[in-house]
Amino acid sequence: MRARLTLWTCGGCGKPRGIHHVCAKRRKGRDRIGPRLTVTCSLCGKPVGSPLAHTCSVRSDFARRKAAQARAVKADARKRKRRAAAARKRARLKERKREAAVRRRQRLAEAAAARSRTARSQSHDRDRHEYGDCSDENCGRKLCQVYRDGIEAGRAEGQASGYADGYAEGMNAACQAS
């Protein structure tokens, strides 16, 4: 406990007056002259009316720590939310890039197919085709002519032998049935 004796008290702010006093002027009043004893607690700094009835309350930083922890929790939640949004954004961007690559590949394949179709249709180079795929009856390429002649000869021979075999089988079947 700390006791302080003052002789002159300011009427405006209630503080002890000394030689150098700057008044806050919270209220009207006259300066008081006379002895005045004030007792303050040395631990908490609060005025003590009765030393036996005073309960000293030591200041604690619990409220400050609790508020700081609440701010930290909110900040962590904001950071997690921001990170999750950034991850979703990255995933959407990755998906868009993948889809764009697929579309680009499809366009390139379609363009290549169109180029090959137009190149084939624009210039029929008779020296640059397969003899088996040649459908031009007037193609002068030697391989195409030989292939066409072979197909025609084979077809005629096949029809003749097939007709004879089929006729014989049909006759045998008809005889056996009757």
Secondary structure, DSSP 8 states (H G I E B T S, - for coil): -EEEEEEEE-TTT--B--SS------S----EEEEEEEEE-TTT--B-S-TTT-------SHHHHHHHHHHHHHHHHHHHHHHHHHHHHHHHHHHHHHHHHHHHHHHHHHHHHHHHHHHHHH---TTSS-TTT---TT---HHHHHHHHHHHHHHHHHHHHHHHHHHHHHHHHHHHH-
